[in-house]
């Protein structure tokens, strides 16, 4: 379960079994606030919430791919605009794309192996604004 300090807002990931069936007192490492954590109610575990919301690995992988593509766009706006006009977006951002791919692959090794198109789709939709700049894009081999 995810526990948030009511004083400073710092979040902690604590396994449900560590909490057990009774409330526990925790001390925040950030601000030393002591607060009570109640055990999760039946079906309220993180896994149950993810299953209920349909938040599976593929959706999370696609979401991170979009975030990474958005970051490349935000932090390289002028370069992206110029490369779009010149038609060499994939080549100009090759280093950034490689770094983002490596991060994405490290977080989602299963999805990156089985569905690299998730990352390619994010590049196309966000970085290339839907044009075919990444139509022939292949994941870098490391």
One Martini backbone bead per residue (centre of mass of N, CA, C, O) as a GRO file, in nm:
protein
  142
    1UNK     BB    1   0.102   0.032   0.013
    2UNK     BB    2   0.029   0.375   0.015
    3UNK     BB    3   0.196   0.619   0.216
    4UNK     BB    4   0.111   0.939   0.366
    5UNK     BB    5   0.224   1.213   0.499
    6UNK     BB    6   0.037   1.461   0.662
    7UNK     BB    7   0.264   1.684   0.676
    8UNK     BB    8   0.470   1.651   0.396
    9UNK     BB    9   0.383   1.409   0.170
   10UNK     BB   10   0.538   1.166   0.193
   11UNK     BB   11   0.605   0.862   0.026
   12UNK     BB   12   0.517   0.510   0.087
   13UNK     BB   13   0.609   0.172   0.030
   14UNK     BB   14   0.396  -0.080   0.175
   15UNK     BB   15   0.346  -0.378   0.259
   16UNK     BB   16   0.065  -0.524   0.370
   17UNK     BB   17   0.207  -0.734   0.566
   18UNK     BB   18   0.338  -0.509   0.751
   19UNK     BB   19   0.067  -0.409   0.873
   20UNK     BB   20  -0.163  -0.600   0.876
   21UNK     BB   21  -0.458  -0.599   1.105
   22UNK     BB   22  -0.331  -0.347   1.241
   23UNK     BB   23  -0.256  -0.062   1.351
   24UNK     BB   24   0.012   0.176   1.279
   25UNK     BB   25   0.305   0.337   1.369
   26UNK     BB   26   0.465   0.611   1.203
   27UNK     BB   27   0.776   0.752   1.088
   28UNK     BB   28   0.892   1.013   0.930
   29UNK     BB   29   1.193   1.075   0.761
   30UNK     BB   30   1.148   1.379   0.681
   31UNK     BB   31   0.975   1.508   0.969
   32UNK     BB   32   0.895   1.301   1.222
   33UNK     BB   33   0.619   1.220   1.193
   34UNK     BB   34   0.348   1.077   1.365
   35UNK     BB   35   0.144   0.805   1.234
   36UNK     BB   36  -0.146   0.639   1.126
   37UNK     BB   37  -0.189   0.303   0.999
   38UNK     BB   38  -0.419   0.132   0.822
   39UNK     BB   39  -0.543  -0.133   0.716
   40UNK     BB   40  -0.642  -0.287   0.455
   41UNK     BB   41  -0.909  -0.341   0.288
   42UNK     BB   42  -1.088  -0.540   0.124
   43UNK     BB   43  -0.972  -0.487  -0.204
   44UNK     BB   44  -0.749  -0.229  -0.143
   45UNK     BB   45  -0.524  -0.303  -0.289
   46UNK     BB   46  -0.315  -0.228  -0.536
   47UNK     BB   47  -0.387  -0.468  -0.717
   48UNK     BB   48  -0.694  -0.425  -0.709
   49UNK     BB   49  -0.696  -0.137  -0.820
   50UNK     BB   50  -0.556  -0.198  -1.088
   51UNK     BB   51  -0.760  -0.406  -1.189
   52UNK     BB   52  -1.013  -0.221  -1.173
   53UNK     BB   53  -0.874   0.010  -1.367
   54UNK     BB   54  -0.686  -0.133  -1.591
   55UNK     BB   55  -0.375  -0.104  -1.483
   56UNK     BB   56  -0.156  -0.219  -1.678
   57UNK     BB   57   0.145  -0.260  -1.826
   58UNK     BB   58   0.069  -0.143  -2.104
   59UNK     BB   59  -0.049   0.126  -2.005
   60UNK     BB   60   0.203   0.219  -1.850
   61UNK     BB   61   0.397   0.207  -2.091
   62UNK     BB   62   0.245   0.409  -2.269
   63UNK     BB   63   0.256   0.644  -2.071
   64UNK     BB   64   0.566   0.669  -2.053
   65UNK     BB   65   0.616   0.714  -2.352
   66UNK     BB   66   0.458   0.984  -2.360
   67UNK     BB   67   0.629   1.132  -2.152
   68UNK     BB   68   0.900   1.111  -2.300
   69UNK     BB   69   0.808   1.254  -2.558
   70UNK     BB   70   0.722   1.516  -2.419
   71UNK     BB   71   0.998   1.588  -2.302
   72UNK     BB   72   1.145   1.614  -2.570
   73UNK     BB   73   0.968   1.845  -2.669
   74UNK     BB   74   0.998   2.053  -2.440
   75UNK     BB   75   1.333   2.051  -2.430
   76UNK     BB   76   1.326   2.065  -2.784
   77UNK     BB   77   1.146   2.260  -2.953
   78UNK     BB   78   1.328   2.399  -3.169
   79UNK     BB   79   1.454   2.141  -3.282
   80UNK     BB   80   1.192   2.005  -3.363
   81UNK     BB   81   1.083   2.219  -3.556
   82UNK     BB   82   1.325   2.213  -3.750
   83UNK     BB   83   1.322   1.902  -3.810
   84UNK     BB   84   1.043   1.894  -3.934
   85UNK     BB   85   1.106   2.082  -4.173
   86UNK     BB   86   1.364   1.896  -4.266
   87UNK     BB   87   1.297   1.575  -4.210
   88UNK     BB   88   1.507   1.490  -3.931
   89UNK     BB   89   1.406   1.396  -3.644
   90UNK     BB   90   1.537   1.117  -3.579
   91UNK     BB   91   1.833   1.214  -3.614
   92UNK     BB   92   1.846   1.460  -3.420
   93UNK     BB   93   1.710   1.271  -3.166
   94UNK     BB   94   1.870   1.006  -3.120
   95UNK     BB   95   1.986   1.034  -2.830
   96UNK     BB   96   1.718   1.088  -2.680
   97UNK     BB   97   1.574   0.833  -2.777
   98UNK     BB   98   1.771   0.631  -2.660
   99UNK     BB   99   1.740   0.712  -2.363
  100UNK     BB  100   1.434   0.669  -2.347
  101UNK     BB  101   1.436   0.374  -2.427
  102UNK     BB  102   1.612   0.270  -2.196
  103UNK     BB  103   1.421   0.354  -1.974
  104UNK     BB  104   1.169   0.206  -2.072
  105UNK     BB  105   1.301  -0.077  -2.079
  106UNK     BB  106   1.373  -0.086  -1.771
  107UNK     BB  107   1.061  -0.064  -1.681
  108UNK     BB  108   0.962  -0.247  -1.962
  109UNK     BB  109   1.077  -0.533  -2.070
  110UNK     BB  110   0.832  -0.688  -2.181
  111UNK     BB  111   0.704  -0.465  -2.363
  112UNK     BB  112   0.960  -0.396  -2.532
  113UNK     BB  113   0.976  -0.681  -2.663
  114UNK     BB  114   0.662  -0.713  -2.758
  115UNK     BB  115   0.590  -0.364  -2.778
  116UNK     BB  116   0.755  -0.122  -2.941
  117UNK     BB  117   0.509   0.039  -3.064
  118UNK     BB  118   0.445   0.216  -2.820
  119UNK     BB  119   0.688   0.403  -2.857
  120UNK     BB  120   0.645   0.477  -3.154
  121UNK     BB  121   0.365   0.606  -3.113
  122UNK     BB  122   0.461   0.836  -2.930
  123UNK     BB  123   0.651   0.965  -3.131
  124UNK     BB  124   0.438   1.021  -3.349
  125UNK     BB  125   0.217   1.178  -3.185
  126UNK     BB  126   0.413   1.387  -3.030
  127UNK     BB  127   0.683   1.452  -3.184
  128UNK     BB  128   0.544   1.430  -3.496
  129UNK     BB  129   0.236   1.498  -3.511
  130UNK     BB  130   0.161   1.222  -3.698
  131UNK     BB  131   0.375   1.173  -3.872
  132UNK     BB  132   0.623   0.957  -4.061
  133UNK     BB  133   0.912   0.976  -3.911
  134UNK     BB  134   0.863   0.670  -3.749
  135UNK     BB  135   0.792   0.432  -3.942
  136UNK     BB  136   1.111   0.304  -3.950
  137UNK     BB  137   1.148   0.261  -3.661
  138UNK     BB  138   1.397   0.123  -3.444
  139UNK     BB  139   1.520  -0.022  -3.195
  140UNK     BB  140   1.789  -0.003  -3.025
  141UNK     BB  141   2.095  -0.157  -3.014
  142UNK     BB  142   2.308  -0.253  -2.726
   0.00000   0.00000   0.00000
